[in-house]
């Protein structure tokens, strides 16, 4: 009996294996086999793959969360994307199901599991970033199995694939049609609404995205997804300035409580508290409860930050900065949080007009941001705007300190330096103690330094040497000054200690850097420029009258150079436009002391500024015209005359660039390079300096050219610059002769200023050296006076190399 049953089963299996017969047993066999073997394994692989990419994704709660809890591969990635092994396995199982169990008979699919196989295939490709192939699979299911209930699901996932490809508008239209006209269950409806919200968010239609996101939250069964949708909804309401709606949305997250990851819950709670009115007692108590909570200990860096920003909202800057510093002291690994804290410190310093510290905090912000992101570029632009004022303020502080030190007696200078060294030592000790996490607290101590710690011992020995000099190691050393070591002898113990020490702990390092008295005038000029430019920046760029007035007053008190006084008086006159008494005082000073200055004329005739600007522009325009006419000596003379008279840095840089180019044309590459370098150093941050730097960066273009295979040739006639009139006559004769011969379009004549003493009359465009020599011989017969001076036939690259480097001998020996 048993054998008979086994025989029947074998017969049924053998008969049912055929995919060409439309019999009940065939359909049953392939449907059952595909459902419980390859499809089951494929769907399990898909589930594990989805779990894998979800767990490997870390949400950045400081930014707006993506709708899905994972990141898909980028569409059209330039490099091959590494696929997920689980999705690869799911794709293999789907393909195997179609290959082994498809029953396409007379154009109709008789195995209803094949629709699931194509859906699985499309999903696996979608999660692997193969969106076009995924669309192909979904489209096949939609077109060829339209009657199947999975057809609408395939349309839904096809629309999600369009969304991943960046076709947001198309995806949104199709998703809306599916959601409102398709037959979907609750799970599918939640997916469609979430996808619609995602499409609208990618099109930056935030206000429209809130409605589908609410519907997705209402119909989704997964607690984690519901919490995610509610949190995103709260973020959207915050961005739309709907604080009350945001608080309600975050409360949806809090109501899910233990069913959510604690990180999502705590961020929702902090975001909710942030939106409460300032100085609310219940809100302050809520923050303190969170700080006391042991369960939320690992989130204290974030709690302190939100607490600080909430205090700032109420105007309590001191306690707010204390909270923000406490957040940093938790040694958080959240770099984005650090960037937010440093940026907030920078904003506070900007409000306090402390631009130097603001710049330092912005530098720290950039160090904690990913380069090439939108926020990085924004902060970098903000930092760049402070470059100039920070430079001026640092220069003022540095020079004021140097001048103060220069005026001190030598003993006072040493006292200042020693105090600075003691501060460095104290800072080093503090840093080392923090690095050792208090380990040094258990070390035996004596006096002011620790034993068994080489750094501390070295610092102690240095202090001993500073107090007692080179005292000999002998009895009664403290009370017998005769026991000091003679000059030239060494103290082994102290000597060894100082070898360990950094040069920053050596007083000579600082004392040697104090400028000599003869440097005072140079320092005063730098101080004047820094005061003037700082005042101008506060006035024009930052519109801060008080600080501008302070800097200009400091400049006037420093007995500045005469060139700074008229513009400073003029700007002070403008700054006191709201105080007629003070304004009259400054106006009277400039009109009395400097009646012929441009600034006095500006006060007397307001439209004089436009006339002066027009005159300056006309002057540089005329100089450029002279440059084009190769009047380089005249350009250099005019630039050296105009530059000291101007106060506009941009105009000075333009003149300096014209002068540098003229020097290069007369004196060669070395003079050109030196002039460009001087321009960059003297007029930084100007358009002229940027052009000069670009020239310096591309200076390799002036390297010698190699000889080409089929180069053109030139006929070069070398003459003195005093023979310009004869050169002009000969140039006119050559152009007439070329026109008569009908070769004017092929050959060109020019007069080139070679250097300060030499000019060249050049005929360009010969196809070969032979052609140039034949023409020279013919010209010698037609016009004997033309070639009486030194003349050569030379290749174009040779002439260019000699011309650029001013190598006249290279031409003369040709």
VOGU-3710 file (C-alpha; in Angstrom, 3 decimals, decimal comma):
1> xxxxxxxxxx> 0,000/0,000/0,000  2,800/2,381/0,948  4,623/1,737/-2,282  1,465/2,402/-4,244  0,964/5,796/-2,567  4,604/6,693/-3,201  4,240/5,645/-6,829  1,140/7,854/-7,227  2,942/10,838/-5,735  5,859/10,383/-8,097
11> xxxxxxxxxx> 3,473/10,161/-11,040  1,641/13,323/-9,917  4,912/15,221/-9,494  6,158/14,078/-12,854  2,893/15,106/-14,521  2,669/18,412/-12,582  6,208/19,539/-13,421  5,189/20,641/-16,875  4,611/24,397/-17,250  2,950/23,923/-20,654
21> xxxxxxxxxx> -0,168/22,070/-19,457  -3,084/24,031/-18,032  -4,300/21,282/-15,716  -5,369/21,663/-12,119  -2,529/19,475/-10,883  0,027/21,539/-12,801  -1,320/24,804/-11,477  -1,462/23,457/-7,927  2,082/22,092/-8,074  3,754/25,231/-9,438
31> xxxxxxxxxx> 1,696/27,564/-7,287  2,519/25,640/-4,118  6,160/25,027/-4,965  6,859/28,678/-5,914  4,976/30,065/-2,926  6,655/27,991/-0,229  10,127/27,652/-1,667  11,779/30,398/-3,779  9,221/33,121/-3,069  9,251/32,515/0,669
41> xxxxxxxxxx> 13,052/32,587/0,775  13,164/35,665/-1,469  10,691/37,613/0,648  12,590/36,667/3,796  15,821/37,910/2,172  14,046/41,149/1,246  12,884/41,549/4,838  16,359/40,951/6,214  17,823/43,361/3,672  15,355/46,076/4,652
51> xxxxxxxxxx> 16,168/45,461/8,317  19,884/45,661/7,487  19,767/49,048/5,730  17,443/50,406/8,432  19,752/49,396/11,282  22,824/50,702/9,451  21,249/54,119/8,945  21,803/56,730/11,657  19,298/59,547/11,587  20,551/63,104/12,031
61> xxxxxxxxxx> 17,822/64,605/14,193  19,361/68,060/13,838  18,200/68,083/10,226  14,821/67,239/8,760  14,331/63,484/8,834  13,794/61,639/5,537  10,385/59,992/5,215  11,872/56,500/5,045  14,150/55,206/7,829  16,914/54,311/5,382
71> xxxxxxxxxx> 18,937/55,887/2,590  18,634/54,478/-0,926  21,597/54,387/-3,332  22,010/57,522/-5,413  20,506/57,427/-8,909  22,957/57,842/-11,789  25,931/57,387/-9,431  29,247/57,918/-11,279  30,732/54,749/-9,746  29,351/51,250/-9,452
81> xxxxxxxxxx> 27,163/50,992/-6,355  27,879/48,114/-3,961  24,710/46,064/-3,735  23,249/44,451/-0,644  23,645/40,665/-0,494  20,131/40,180/0,900  18,554/42,078/-1,981  20,760/40,189/-4,434  19,440/36,938/-2,983  15,846/38,204/-3,160
91> xxxxxxxxxx> 16,361/39,107/-6,828  17,817/35,650/-7,580  14,832/33,919/-5,972  12,371/36,084/-7,897  14,132/35,316/-11,191  14,228/31,602/-10,295  10,486/31,629/-9,587  9,721/33,125/-12,992  12,101/30,806/-14,822  10,980/27,575/-13,171
101> xxxxxxxxxx> 7,305/28,153/-12,392  5,889/30,596/-14,939  2,829/29,112/-16,720  2,249/31,539/-19,577  -0,271/29,667/-21,702  -2,011/31,323/-24,665  -0,860/34,743/-23,449  -2,335/34,277/-19,980  -0,398/33,622/-16,778  -1,932/30,610/-15,036
111> xxxxxxxxxx> 0,297/30,746/-11,916  -0,867/33,654/-9,762  2,390/33,549/-7,730  4,327/34,952/-10,680  2,839/38,394/-9,972  4,378/38,181/-6,501  7,668/37,160/-8,085  7,729/40,229/-10,344  6,787/42,475/-7,405  9,603/40,927/-5,361
121> xxxxxxxxxx> 11,999/41,383/-8,295  11,076/45,066/-8,633  11,408/45,727/-4,901  14,826/44,014/-4,706  16,074/46,094/-7,618  14,584/49,250/-6,087  16,379/48,796/-2,761  19,617/47,955/-4,608  19,478/51,269/-6,499  18,650/49,712/-9,893
131> xxxxxxxxxx> 15,646/51,947/-10,439  15,298/51,609/-14,207  15,343/47,798/-13,970  12,856/48,030/-11,095  10,514/50,146/-13,241  10,828/47,531/-15,984  9,701/44,760/-13,602  6,813/46,798/-12,173  5,688/47,855/-15,651  5,639/44,222/-16,836
141> xxxxxxxxxx> 3,411/43,330/-13,895  1,067/46,278/-14,560  0,719/45,613/-18,294  0,598/41,829/-18,389  -1,205/41,076/-15,150  -3,612/43,972/-14,952  -6,317/41,791/-13,456  -4,153/40,761/-10,539  -4,711/42,552/-7,234  -0,982/43,230/-7,050
151> xxxxxxxxxx> -1,181/45,440/-10,151  -2,068/48,532/-8,112  0,768/47,749/-5,689  3,163/47,529/-8,651  1,964/50,954/-9,835  2,628/52,308/-6,338  6,200/50,985/-6,283  6,826/52,115/-9,826  5,927/55,642/-8,746  8,353/55,326/-5,821
161> xxxxxxxxxx> 11,033/54,329/-8,346  10,303/57,471/-10,383  10,709/59,409/-7,148  14,107/57,825/-6,496  15,171/58,766/-10,036  14,442/62,411/-9,290  11,234/62,639/-11,346  9,395/64,186/-8,431  6,543/65,837/-10,314  5,684/62,693/-12,284
171> xxxxxxxxxx> 5,873/60,555/-9,155  3,599/62,930/-7,214  0,952/62,911/-9,972  0,887/59,126/-10,240  0,887/58,619/-6,472  -2,061/60,985/-6,034  -4,007/59,103/-8,731  -3,237/55,774/-7,072  -4,175/57,014/-3,600  -7,504/58,516/-4,617
181> xxxxxxxxxx> -8,667/56,191/-7,389  -6,974/52,878/-6,576  -8,232/50,152/-4,263  -5,684/50,011/-1,442  -5,685/48,455/1,998  -4,570/50,466/5,039  -0,916/49,425/4,771  -0,733/50,264/1,067  -2,587/53,535/1,630  -0,074/54,540/4,328
191> xxxxxxxxxx> 2,796/53,771/1,949  1,205/55,841/-0,818  0,571/58,838/1,446  4,107/58,725/2,814  5,439/58,592/-0,750  3,267/61,581/-1,748  4,652/63,535/1,227  8,183/62,564/0,206  7,606/63,757/-3,373  6,172/67,080/-2,199
201> xxxxxxxxxx> 9,028/67,611/0,245  11,579/67,007/-2,501  9,792/69,670/-4,543  10,048/71,967/-1,457  6,267/72,159/-1,090  6,346/71,828/2,692  2,870/73,197/3,398  1,284/70,700/0,979  3,219/67,767/2,446  1,634/68,037/5,896
211> xxxxxxxxxx> -1,751/66,603/4,825  -0,500/63,319/3,281  1,917/62,932/6,199  -0,981/63,170/8,681  -2,880/60,535/6,691  0,161/58,260/6,645  0,444/58,633/10,426  -3,267/57,853/10,892  -3,249/54,653/8,774  0,210/53,196/9,503
221> xxxxxxxxxx> 0,257/50,228/11,900  3,980/50,220/12,709  4,608/52,236/15,886  8,122/53,152/14,754  6,914/54,528/11,421  4,066/56,390/13,113  6,512/58,004/15,503  8,783/58,918/12,603  5,940/60,471/10,593  4,754/62,450/13,641
231> xxxxxxxxxx> 8,285/63,744/14,339  8,714/64,804/10,706  5,313/66,482/10,863  6,484/68,450/13,908  9,624/69,526/12,055  7,514/70,731/9,121  5,235/72,743/11,395  8,324/74,303/13,024  9,694/75,330/9,630  6,293/76,792/8,762
241> xxxxxxxxxx> 6,277/78,722/12,102  3,244/76,823/13,437  4,606/76,314/16,965  1,316/75,088/18,488  0,810/72,490/15,749  4,429/71,374/16,157  3,901/70,850/19,900  0,845/68,678/19,174  2,733/66,655/16,544  5,616/66,006/18,940
251> xxxxxxxxxx> 3,103/64,932/21,565  1,973/62,172/19,170  5,541/60,882/19,312  5,685/61,103/23,106  2,403/59,174/23,442  4,019/56,159/21,753  6,586/56,200/24,580  8,336/52,801/25,014  7,366/51,544/21,594  9,889/53,954/20,045
261> xxxxxxxxxx> 13,709/54,175/20,177  14,666/56,376/23,120  16,676/58,703/20,868  13,593/59,553/18,797  11,537/60,057/21,947  14,067/62,370/23,642  14,488/64,499/20,518  10,716/64,850/20,246  10,524/65,899/23,900  13,324/68,447/23,527
271> xxxxxxxxxx> 11,832/69,818/20,307  8,474/70,158/22,011  9,958/72,056/24,965  11,876/74,308/22,600  8,615/75,551/21,086  7,130/76,566/24,440  6,963/80,279/25,330  10,158/81,681/26,933  10,583/81,885/30,717  7,877/79,286/31,289
281> xxxxxxxxxx> 8,309/77,732/34,753  6,912/74,326/33,760  9,265/74,157/30,804  12,289/74,975/32,984  11,243/72,276/35,452  10,856/69,795/32,599  14,436/70,477/31,437  15,742/69,976/34,973  13,851/66,674/35,294  15,446/65,474/32,062
291> xxxxxxxxxx> 18,896/66,462/33,363  18,291/64,466/36,559  17,005/61,406/34,688  19,430/58,459/34,790  17,683/56,878/31,824  18,501/59,923/29,690  22,071/60,346/30,974  23,526/59,533/27,530  21,535/62,414/26,026  22,716/65,095/28,446
301> xxxxxxxxxx> 24,838/66,773/25,774  21,669/67,400/23,753  19,563/68,298/26,807  22,086/70,933/27,906  22,140/72,355/24,375  18,353/72,664/24,133  18,229/74,073/27,652  20,786/76,708/26,645  18,939/77,692/23,485  15,705/77,943/25,456
311> xxxxxxxxxx> 17,393/80,303/27,952  18,706/82,371/25,027  15,149/82,604/23,769  14,299/84,293/27,079  17,290/86,641/26,901  19,340/84,928/29,644  22,646/84,929/27,748  24,953/84,207/30,714  23,155/81,062/31,930  22,547/80,025/28,335
321> xxxxxxxxxx> 26,261/80,044/27,531  26,940/78,151/30,756  24,537/75,435/29,603  26,098/75,333/26,152  29,580/75,026/27,644  28,321/72,218/29,879  27,116/70,446/26,743  30,637/70,646/25,297  32,146/69,439/28,573  30,208/66,175/28,303
331> xxxxxxxxxx> 32,804/65,265/25,614  30,067/64,602/23,134  30,931/62,779/19,918  28,114/64,514/18,055  30,054/66,812/15,703  26,898/68,436/14,364  25,897/69,369/17,916  29,344/70,892/18,453  28,952/72,913/15,276  25,594/74,247/16,493
341> xxxxxxxxxx> 27,075/75,260/19,856  30,099/76,990/18,329  27,883/78,752/15,809  25,656/80,005/18,618  28,711/81,304/20,464  29,784/83,049/17,252  26,360/84,677/16,853  26,510/85,904/20,440  29,956/87,427/19,830  28,712/89,070/16,652
351> xxxxxxxxxx> 25,912/90,668/18,670  28,573/91,877/21,113  30,700/93,187/18,197  33,599/90,928/19,207  34,533/89,875/15,687  37,857/88,249/16,592  36,240/85,725/18,941  33,325/85,316/16,552  35,795/84,342/13,824  37,450/81,791/16,125
361> xxxxxxxxxx> 34,086/80,216/16,946  33,152/80,101/13,266  36,454/78,327/12,571  35,506/75,737/15,200  32,083/75,444/13,585  33,626/74,670/10,190  35,898/72,028/11,731  32,823/70,133/12,895  30,913/70,327/9,606  31,170/68,196/6,510
371> xxxxxxxxxx> 32,753/70,108/3,643  30,729/70,864/0,498  27,412/70,854/2,378  25,043/73,802/2,146  25,503/74,754/5,805  29,301/74,545/5,506  29,260/76,928/2,557  26,953/79,306/4,429  29,176/79,414/7,521  32,303/79,700/5,340
381> xxxxxxxxxx> 30,835/82,755/3,591  29,977/84,284/6,960  33,519/83,629/8,190  35,068/85,089/5,044  33,221/88,370/5,594  35,085/88,752/8,894  38,573/88,162/7,458  39,463/91,811/6,975  38,132/93,174/10,265  39,798/90,319/12,199
391> xxxxxxxxxx> 43,105/91,103/10,479  42,778/94,797/11,369  41,821/94,121/14,997  44,623/91,577/15,470  47,090/94,029/13,949  45,900/96,767/16,306  46,225/94,500/19,358  49,631/93,181/18,319  51,163/96,559/17,490  49,709/98,248/20,576
401> xxxxxxxxxx> 51,301/95,501/22,673  54,645/95,786/20,889  54,739/99,557/21,269  53,876/99,197/24,958  56,679/96,656/25,439  59,142/98,847/23,545  58,410/101,726/25,931  59,026/99,560/29,040  62,334/99,285/30,914  64,167/95,986/30,401
411> xxxxxxxxxx> 63,196/94,672/33,852  59,506/95,283/33,192  59,819/93,521/29,857  61,264/90,457/31,594  58,473/90,536/34,171  55,827/90,542/31,447  57,542/87,671/29,607  57,908/85,607/32,800  54,237/86,125/33,628  53,363/84,899/30,145
421> xxxxxxxxxx> 55,555/81,801/30,593  53,944/81,050/33,949  50,555/81,185/32,270  51,739/78,722/29,605  53,011/76,376/32,316  49,712/76,595/34,198  47,756/75,917/31,026  49,986/72,929/30,237  49,497/71,512/33,715  45,758/71,938/33,478
431> xxxxxxxxxx> 45,615/70,302/30,039  47,746/67,391/31,194  45,635/66,925/34,288  42,506/66,807/32,160  44,152/64,382/29,747  45,075/62,054/32,581  41,508/62,265/33,953  42,729/63,290/37,339  45,439/60,615/37,526  47,957/63,170/38,675
441> xxxxxxxxxx> 45,832/63,859/41,729  47,246/60,759/43,451  50,868/61,623/42,730  52,995/62,719/45,679  53,487/66,477/45,713  55,994/68,870/47,202  55,863/72,649/46,794  54,342/73,698/43,499  55,217/70,708/41,288  54,629/66,946/41,123
451> xxxxxxxxxx> 57,228/64,197/41,448  57,280/61,226/39,076  55,936/63,291/36,212  58,672/64,379/33,807  56,746/67,340/32,439  55,873/68,676/35,892  59,412/68,121/37,151  60,837/69,992/34,147  58,478/72,918/34,764  59,489/72,997/38,422
461> xxxxxxxxxx> 63,174/73,005/37,572  62,615/75,881/35,176  60,856/77,890/37,884  63,723/77,133/40,270  66,250/78,389/37,731  64,229/81,555/37,132  64,116/82,270/40,893  67,641/81,258/41,902  69,673/81,389/38,650  72,651/78,994/38,437
471> xxxxxxxxxx> 73,030/78,159/42,134  75,651/75,466/42,790  74,477/72,206/44,341  76,138/72,637/47,770  75,320/73,039/51,456  73,626/76,241/52,537  72,978/77,145/48,847  69,926/79,226/49,644  71,715/81,661/51,959  75,183/81,776/50,359
481> xxxxxxxxxx> 75,064/83,733/47,062  78,768/83,024/46,444  77,861/79,439/45,647  76,497/80,385/42,233  78,001/78,621/39,232  80,569/80,577/37,294  79,754/81,778/33,805  80,468/79,164/31,194  79,939/76,227/33,566  76,989/73,946/33,116
491> xxxxxxxxxx> 74,388/72,794/35,589  73,644/69,241/34,564  70,309/68,854/36,292  68,820/72,153/35,205  70,425/71,939/31,784  68,827/68,572/31,167  65,475/69,952/32,209  65,632/72,899/29,878  66,512/70,602/26,987  63,194/68,866/27,554
501> xxxxxxxxxx> 61,285/72,108/27,539  59,666/73,716/24,586  61,228/76,927/23,289  57,970/78,666/24,256  59,134/78,449/27,881  62,401/80,251/27,183  62,261/84,001/28,009  64,822/84,726/25,316  62,348/83,515/22,708  60,072/86,445/23,522
511> xxxxxxxxxx> 62,606/89,089/24,454  64,402/88,606/21,131  61,174/89,307/19,272  60,663/92,775/20,750  61,402/95,146/17,854  64,313/97,606/18,120  63,562/101,361/18,502  64,258/101,987/14,810  61,223/99,855/13,919  58,829/102,257/15,692
521> xxxxxxxxxx> 58,023/104,296/12,575  57,173/101,196/10,537  54,977/99,891/13,336  53,214/103,242/13,609  52,413/103,169/9,887  50,946/99,667/10,222  48,981/100,818/13,259  47,614/103,817/11,373  46,500/101,663/8,462  44,843/99,121/10,772
531> xxxxxxxxxx> 42,960/101,805/12,736  41,824/103,500/9,541  40,687/100,327/7,775  38,962/99,019/10,908  37,043/102,270/11,312  36,082/102,213/7,654  34,907/98,584/7,943  32,760/99,341/10,999  31,287/102,332/9,176  30,685/100,938/5,690
541> xxxxxxxxxx> 30,445/97,144/6,053  28,957/96,568/9,509  27,175/99,929/10,025  28,293/100,159/13,674  28,781/103,858/14,357  30,128/103,586/17,906  32,996/101,278/17,020  33,815/103,249/13,874  34,049/106,461/15,907  36,218/104,722/18,509
551> xxxxxxxxxx> 38,693/103,459/15,883  38,907/106,828/14,118  39,426/108,607/17,453  42,220/106,139/18,302  43,798/106,881/14,940  43,700/110,634/15,514  45,159/110,181/19,000  48,078/108,158/17,579  49,477/111,165/15,677  48,979/109,545/12,269
561> xxxxxxxxxx> 50,625/110,293/8,948  49,196/113,352/7,189  47,618/111,233/4,431  45,207/109,661/6,984  43,961/112,879/8,562  41,670/114,370/5,841  39,730/111,141/5,138  39,407/110,444/8,883  38,026/113,920/9,537  35,610/113,501/6,651
571> xxxxxxxxxx> 34,330/110,144/7,905  33,912/111,490/11,431  31,872/114,318/9,944  29,612/111,721/8,319  29,353/109,543/11,428  28,056/112,448/13,521  25,164/113,193/11,163  22,806/112,779/14,156  24,808/115,213/16,351  25,056/118,653/14,690
581> xxxxxxxxxx> 27,430/120,043/17,330  30,026/117,302/16,885  29,540/117,327/13,130  30,319/121,060/12,956  33,491/120,483/14,976  34,867/117,859/12,598  33,740/119,780/9,509  35,458/122,914/10,759  38,724/121,019/11,350  38,934/119,640/7,829
591> xxxxxxxxxx> 37,889/122,903/6,139  40,379/124,895/8,214  43,393/122,583/8,169  43,001/120,925/4,754  40,920/123,246/2,536  42,521/121,970/-0,697  41,966/118,257/-0,031  39,443/116,235/-2,013  37,515/115,587/1,208  37,096/119,284/1,944
601> xxxxxxxxxx> 35,830/119,719/-1,585  33,352/116,876/-0,997  31,904/118,772/1,970  31,729/122,030/0,079  30,571/120,453/-3,200  28,815/117,093/-2,652  29,007/116,130/-6,339  32,825/116,447/-6,230  33,011/112,743/-5,336  31,487/111,751/-8,642
611> xxxxxxxxxx> 33,841/114,117/-10,460  36,879/112,763/-8,585  35,875/109,179/-9,309  35,320/110,004/-12,959  38,717/111,712/-13,111  40,454/108,710/-11,560  38,719/106,321/-13,945  39,652/108,542/-16,879  43,291/108,602/-15,726  43,597/104,833/-15,515
621> xxxxxxxxxx> 41,727/104,482/-18,806  44,252/106,782/-20,486  47,083/104,762/-18,940  45,628/101,535/-20,352  45,485/103,171/-23,758  49,170/104,076/-23,447  49,875/100,483/-22,451  48,158/99,242/-25,610  50,387/101,660/-27,552  53,448/100,122/-25,831
631> xxxxxxxxxx> 54,279/103,324/-23,948  55,365/101,261/-20,950  57,761/103,789/-19,434  55,027/106,424/-19,339  52,611/103,951/-17,704  55,154/103,109/-14,985  55,804/106,791/-14,269  52,090/107,620/-14,049  51,355/104,636/-11,782  54,151/105,611/-9,402
641> xxxxxxxxxx> 52,728/109,131/-9,312  49,068/108,181/-8,817  49,318/105,280/-6,327  50,554/107,354/-3,318  47,820/109,962/-3,922  44,915/107,499/-3,853  43,118/106,080/-0,799  40,915/103,618/-2,692  42,611/100,213/-2,379  40,859/98,800/-5,443
651> xxxxxxxxxx> 42,058/101,699/-7,591  45,567/101,440/-6,169  45,623/97,712/-6,969  44,464/98,389/-10,541  47,312/100,844/-11,034  49,776/98,426/-9,431  48,670/95,615/-11,760  49,135/97,877/-14,796  52,584/98,856/-13,490  53,559/95,199/-12,910
661> xxxxxxxxxx> 52,571/94,226/-16,456  54,515/97,186/-17,877  57,595/96,212/-15,872  57,281/92,690/-17,204  57,153/93,941/-20,785  60,288/96,058/-20,276  62,407/94,082/-17,788  61,288/90,472/-18,159  59,754/87,720/-16,070  61,689/88,226/-12,847
671> xxxxxxxxxx> 60,623/91,879/-12,570  57,048/90,894/-13,471  56,938/88,195/-10,801  58,370/90,458/-8,100  55,877/93,222/-8,916  52,937/90,785/-8,832  54,083/89,355/-5,481  54,393/92,864/-4,029  50,892/93,698/-5,292  49,359/90,615/-3,613
681> xxxxxxxxxx> 51,054/91,437/-0,313  50,299/95,170/-0,361  46,669/95,091/-1,582  45,174/91,773/-0,401  41,457/91,084/-0,854  41,249/93,344/-3,923  40,255/92,366/-7,444  43,715/93,383/-8,673  45,368/91,088/-6,116  43,186/88,186/-7,228
691> xxxxxxxxxx> 44,217/88,713/-10,853  47,867/88,977/-9,811  47,616/85,753/-7,801  46,055/83,993/-10,775  49,016/85,102/-12,887  51,482/83,835/-10,281  49,671/80,510/-10,008  49,889/80,045/-13,768  53,432/81,321/-14,195  54,494/78,073/-15,880
701> xxxxxxxxxx> 52,850/79,375/-19,045  55,937/81,550/-19,556  58,340/78,598/-19,666  60,295/78,187/-22,911  58,392/76,567/-25,773  59,825/73,576/-27,589  60,455/73,806/-31,331  57,491/72,591/-33,372  57,552/70,374/-36,448  55,908/72,861/-38,846
711> xxxxxxxxxx> 56,416/76,219/-37,181  55,984/79,558/-38,860  58,923/81,955/-39,143  59,516/85,677/-38,628  61,821/88,314/-40,083  63,079/90,357/-37,103  64,885/93,712/-37,565  66,598/94,837/-34,312  66,779/98,589/-33,680  67,242/101,096/-30,914
721> xxxxxxxxxx> 64,175/102,643/-29,308  65,497/106,015/-30,498  64,865/104,862/-34,097  61,093/104,683/-33,583  60,364/107,289/-36,278  62,370/105,327/-38,883  60,643/102,106/-37,753  57,227/103,695/-38,255  58,260/104,771/-41,797  59,600/101,309/-42,668
731> xxxxxxxxxx> 56,465/99,651/-41,207  54,267/101,773/-43,472  56,459/100,912/-46,508  56,291/97,169/-45,715  52,493/97,221/-45,359  52,190/99,011/-48,719  54,545/96,519/-50,361  52,647/93,525/-48,919  49,386/94,958/-50,257  50,923/95,445/-53,718
741> xxxxxxxxxx> 52,151/91,844/-53,733  48,718/90,569/-52,663  50,064/88,769/-49,586  48,800/91,189/-46,944  46,308/88,616/-45,530  49,189/86,143/-44,993  51,871/88,380/-43,479  51,651/90,992/-40,738  54,032/93,770/-39,653  54,463/95,066/-36,093
751> xxxxxxxxxx> 56,808/97,163/-33,976  57,498/95,422/-30,623  59,078/97,099/-27,610  61,684/94,481/-26,699  63,116/96,121/-23,564  63,941/99,605/-22,278  66,477/100,253/-25,064  65,573/97,945/-27,958  62,626/97,710/-30,337  62,028/95,159/-33,086
761> xxxxxxxxxx> 60,364/95,589/-36,482  58,847/92,150/-37,181  57,241/90,587/-40,229  55,101/87,681/-38,997  53,515/84,721/-40,744  56,107/83,066/-43,010  55,343/79,397/-43,567  59,018/78,370/-43,289  62,513/79,693/-42,647  63,291/79,308/-46,369
771> xxxxxxxxxx> 60,347/81,494/-47,330  61,387/84,152/-44,799  65,000/84,184/-46,048  63,912/84,476/-49,688  61,650/87,404/-48,801  64,469/89,076/-46,843  66,767/88,788/-49,843  64,093/90,259/-52,104  63,465/93,145/-49,649  67,196/93,883/-49,501
781> xxxxxxxxxx> 67,099/94,557/-53,244  63,866/96,574/-53,225  64,737/98,724/-50,188  68,460/98,632/-49,329  68,015/100,895/-46,263  65,490/98,543/-44,662  67,908/95,854/-43,516  70,991/97,937/-42,763  70,670/97,218/-38,992  70,961/93,775/-37,403
791> xxxxxxxxxx> 68,242/91,423/-38,697  67,508/87,705/-38,312  65,150/85,085/-39,627  63,853/83,070/-36,678  61,130/80,561/-35,800  58,059/81,837/-33,916  58,821/79,868/-30,717  62,424/81,115/-30,656  61,293/84,729/-30,954  58,658/84,215/-28,269
801> xxxxxxxxxx> 61,186/82,691/-25,826  63,690/85,509/-26,422  60,988/88,199/-26,186  59,449/86,933/-22,952  62,784/86,428/-21,178  64,401/89,569/-22,723  67,271/87,521/-24,130  68,549/89,939/-26,786  71,739/87,968/-27,364  69,647/84,998/-28,405
811> xxxx> 68,388/87,097/-31,326  71,760/88,594/-32,188  73,510/85,229/-32,593  70,837/83,771/-34,862
//
